[in-house]
Amino acid sequence: MAVISKKIPAPDRVAVRTALLSVSDKAGIVDLARALAGKGVRLLSTGGTHKALSDAGLAVTDVSDVTGFPEIMDGRVKTLHPSVHGGLLAIRDDAEHVEAMKAHGIGAIDLAVINLYPFEDVRAKGGDYPTTVENIDIGGPAMIRASAKNHAYVTIVTDPADYPALLEELADGSTTYAFRQQMAAKAYARTAAYDAAISNWFAEALDMSMPRHRVLGGVLKEEMRYGENPHQKAGFYVTGENRPGVATATLLQGKQLSYNNINDTDAAFELVAEFLPENGPACAIIKHANPCGVATGRTLKEAYARALACDPVSAFGGIIALNSTLDGETAEEIVKLFTEVIIAPDADETARAIIAGKPNLRLLVTGALPDPRVPGLSAKTVSGGLLVQSRDNGMVEDLELKVVTRRAPTAQELEDMKFAFKVAKHVKSNAVVYAKDGQTAGIGAGQMSRVDSARIAGLKAEEAAKAMGLAEPLTRGSAVASEAFLPFADGLLSAIAAGATAVIQPGGSMRDAEVIAAADEAGVAMVFTGMRHFRH
């Protein structure tokens, strides 16, 4: 295979004599401009950036003085001009380009410092349609792309975080080809992510569920030490979606989150958010993206204890998610067991002090819970493509449950059914979940056979009962949920053998009648939801 050169004919170092500064985010721009001016760099600028630099006492030329044309249409048209784009795109040692510059009075622009209208921020804050459209930048992306294409001669900087590196690079008044390459690569990634945000907003605003082209963009939040395994590289990219969770949380203490930590913590927090705080405290304990215990309680401490009781062995080294503020009493209990991460809307000072005694334990606070009903997108890669779907925002409270057996469930069985179905939505398929009195009694996850999931959940319940010194497993008198229909009666019979007296499932199998008949024969109540929750 031929080696492709990463260099085009160009000088290694290019002196910066003229810089164009046009930024929406003005953090650090005055200091940067002052440093550039101190190196003898001529400053060009536009609009609000020009005013900020002028107000700081810097000598700066307005772009309209260069183009000979004023800003018009509320600033929509100001930099889309040959005097700007010619200065950015000209090949400096091409005779035809040089002649064209002379003929039209176009001066070379060696450095462009540009960032874009805050479209993503406006969208995240729920701006109305006209406001969001007005924050679509046109001139900025055009200048960024022009500068990046001509990186042989022009340095493009789009991120204020790169200002220190730029100034270090300019120690002798010039930039290297390698630096210009790196900045160009970042520039195109930035405009790509920007356009992705715009196109996805349009798709959402116009209810285009599956547009012809779909692009997902993100910003690197942190590079991970490794991915799922040590030989894999990984990074954590954030999309800017304004949804409380691991991407927006504040890490109060502990080591850097790993790839697996982030994946599991997201699963845990999305699950616990199914239980509204106004209905009482709730806790979910997650291991390898599957819950090993979920419970509600009169207090958060009780909810944690009840969740732990479902599978205390698997909970070791797990992720704990809480639906309300972590308090000291609950923190005291949690630190008794080795835990990787705790995530909650907040933590009081007592809890923070207790957790501080475990310096490696990560404590994340989010400020709020994500709304399970809010629509959104989820995506995963496959070879040669992306699978994109709407977020599973179905809620059992919103469904019309259909009783299909002769016996209807009791009020308590119905509550247990709903609880179990909420949890099953977050368990890898095939999933079977037993629940009783607001507490998971047994969880079977990710099996190729649903009957095996039912049996495993029952065995887990028996092991937990022995560990807790209970006379019988909590599955006795429980409700059981299957996240997809029961294709045969065997899964139901396994659940009944474990002690379940009520069953909730989507229904829709060719053998529904056979399964209903088996339930009736056993005196078990069964309801259909009409909604499936596969989770692969």
ABEGO torsion letter per residue (X at the ends): XBBBBABBBBBABBBBABBBBBBABABGAAAAAAAAAAAGBBBBBBEAAAAAAAAAGBBBBBAAAAAGBBBBGGGABAABBAAAAAAAABBAABAAAAAAAAAAGBBBBABBBBBBBBAAAAAAAGBBAAAAAAABBAAAAAAAAAAAAAAAABBBBABAAAAAAAAAAAAAGBBBAAAAAAAAAAAAAAAAAAAAAAAAAAAAAAGBABBABBBBBBBBABBBABBABAABBBBBBBAGBBBBEAAABBBABEBBBBAAAAAAAAAAAAAAAABBAAAEBBBBBBBGGBBABBBBBABAAAAAAAAAAABAAAABGBBBBBABBBBAAAAAAAAABBBABBBBABBBAAAAAAAAABAABBBBBAGBBBBAABBBBBBBBBBGBBBBBBBBABBAAABBBBBABABBBBAAAAAAAAAAAAAAAABBOBBBBBBBGGBBABBBBGBABAAAAAAAAAAAAAAAAAAAGBABBAABGBBBBBABBBABAAAAAAAAAAGBABBBBAEGBAAAAAAAAAAAAAGBBBBBAGBBBBBX
